[in-house]
Protein backbone atom coordinates (compact mmCIF):
# COMPACT_ATOMS: atom_id res chain seq x y z
CA UNK A 1 0.00 0.00 0.00
CA UNK A 2 1.46 3.32 -1.07
CA UNK A 3 0.80 6.51 0.78
CA UNK A 4 0.49 10.13 -0.27
CA UNK A 5 0.78 10.84 -3.98
CA UNK A 6 2.52 7.63 -4.99
CA UNK A 7 0.78 4.75 -6.68
CA UNK A 8 0.56 1.22 -5.29
CA UNK A 9 3.83 -0.66 -5.64
CA UNK A 10 5.97 2.47 -6.07
CA UNK A 11 8.06 1.76 -2.99
CA UNK A 12 8.79 -1.80 -4.11
CA UNK A 13 9.76 -0.53 -7.58
CA UNK A 14 12.23 1.90 -6.01
CA UNK A 15 13.77 -0.86 -3.90
CA UNK A 16 14.05 -3.17 -6.90
CA UNK A 17 15.66 -0.41 -8.98
CA UNK A 18 18.23 0.27 -6.24
CA UNK A 19 19.09 -3.43 -5.97
CA UNK A 20 19.38 -3.78 -9.75
CA UNK A 21 21.72 -0.77 -9.98
CA UNK A 22 23.97 -2.11 -7.23
CA UNK A 23 24.13 -5.57 -8.83
CA UNK A 24 25.01 -4.02 -12.19
CA UNK A 25 27.76 -1.95 -10.55
CA UNK A 26 29.19 -5.07 -8.91
CA UNK A 27 29.10 -7.04 -12.18
CA UNK A 28 30.88 -4.22 -14.00
CA UNK A 29 33.92 -4.39 -11.71
CA UNK A 30 33.90 -8.17 -11.30
CA UNK A 31 36.87 -9.28 -13.40
CA UNK A 32 39.78 -7.66 -15.20
CA UNK A 33 39.92 -7.96 -18.97
CA UNK A 34 42.78 -8.35 -21.42
CA UNK A 35 46.12 -10.03 -21.00
CA UNK A 36 47.70 -10.36 -17.55
CA UNK A 37 50.80 -8.35 -16.81
CA UNK A 38 53.92 -10.05 -15.47
CA UNK A 39 54.76 -6.98 -13.35
CA UNK A 40 52.44 -4.88 -11.21
CA UNK A 41 51.21 -1.72 -12.96
CA UNK A 42 51.63 0.30 -9.75
CA UNK A 43 54.74 -0.90 -7.92
CA UNK A 44 56.60 -2.94 -10.56
CA UNK A 45 56.83 -6.12 -8.45
CA UNK A 46 56.44 -9.49 -10.17
CA UNK A 47 52.90 -10.89 -10.26
CA UNK A 48 53.01 -14.61 -9.34
CA UNK A 49 52.13 -16.99 -12.16
CA UNK A 50 49.42 -18.66 -10.06
CA UNK A 51 47.68 -15.28 -9.62
CA UNK A 52 47.90 -14.60 -13.38
CA UNK A 53 46.37 -18.00 -14.12
CA UNK A 54 43.63 -17.61 -11.50
CA UNK A 55 42.66 -14.10 -12.66
CA UNK A 56 43.25 -13.64 -16.39
CA UNK A 57 43.79 -9.96 -17.12
CA UNK A 58 45.19 -9.11 -13.69
CA UNK A 59 47.24 -5.89 -13.59
CA UNK A 60 48.14 -5.51 -9.90
CA UNK A 61 50.09 -7.57 -7.37
CA UNK A 62 48.29 -8.83 -4.29
CA UNK A 63 49.54 -6.02 -2.01
CA UNK A 64 48.51 -3.24 -4.40
CA UNK A 65 45.13 -4.88 -5.04
CA UNK A 66 44.45 -5.18 -1.31
CA UNK A 67 45.39 -1.53 -0.83
CA UNK A 68 43.06 -0.49 -3.65
CA UNK A 69 40.21 -2.66 -2.34
CA UNK A 70 40.57 -1.13 1.11
CA UNK A 71 40.49 2.46 -0.20
CA UNK A 72 37.34 4.48 0.42
CA UNK A 73 35.20 5.04 -2.68
CA UNK A 74 32.47 7.62 -2.32
CA UNK A 75 29.14 6.67 -3.82
CA UNK A 76 25.58 7.61 -3.01
CA UNK A 77 24.23 5.60 -0.11
CA UNK A 78 20.63 6.71 -0.17
CA UNK A 79 17.79 6.28 -2.59
CA UNK A 80 17.07 9.84 -3.65
CA UNK A 81 14.16 8.80 -5.86
CA UNK A 82 11.96 8.26 -2.86
CA UNK A 83 13.45 10.83 -0.49
CA UNK A 84 10.84 13.25 0.76
CA UNK A 85 13.61 15.65 1.74
CA UNK A 86 14.64 16.01 -1.91
CA UNK A 87 11.05 16.93 -2.80
CA UNK A 88 10.91 19.68 -0.18
CA UNK A 89 13.85 21.68 -1.58
N, C-alpha and C positions, 0 to 999 in steps of 0.2 A: 504494500500500500504506500503510495507516494503522498507527500503532503505539500501544501502550498500550491505553487503554480506548475509543478512538475507532473508529468503523466505517470501512470502506473508502470513500474519496471525501470524507471529512469535511474534509480540508485544502483540497481543490479547491472545495468548497462555501463555505468561509469566504473564500477568495480571491475567488470570484465575487460573494459578497455585499458584500465591501468595494468592489470595482470598481463594482458596481451602485449602491451608496450614493453614491459619489463622482460618478458620472455624473449621478445625479439631482440632487445638490447643484449641480453645474455648470449643468444645464439650468434649474434654478430661478432662478438669478441671471443668466441669459443676456441678456435684453432688458428694457428698461424698458417699462412699460405706461401707457396713458392719453395725454393730449394733451401735446405738448412745451411747455415753458415758453420764453418769449422772453428771460427773465433767469435767471441762475443762482440756484438756491435757497439757496446758501451765501454767495456773495460779492456777488451782485447785478449782476455784469457781464453784458453782452449775450451770448447764445448765438448764434453765426453761423447763418444760415439753412441753409447747406449741412449743418451738423451736425444741425440739426433734421430736415431731409429724410432724411438718411442713417440716423438713429436715432430713429424716431418714439417719442415718450414721454420724450425725454431731459430731465433736470432740472438737470444740472450742466454748467458750462463745461468746456473741455478741461483747464485747469489744476487745477480742483477734482477732476475725475474722476481725473486722474493721481495726485494726492495721495492720494485715497481708495484707489485701486488699489494704491499702494505701501505703505499702512499695514498693519501686522502684525495678522492676525486669528488668534487662538488657536483651534485645533480639534484634536481627538484625532488623533495621528499613528500610533497603533499599533492593531492588531487585538486588542482585549481578549477577544474570543470564544475565541481559541485560545491565549491567554497562560497558560503554566503558572504564572507568578508569581502571577496573580490567583487561581488555584485553591489556592495554598499558604497564602493569608492567611485 
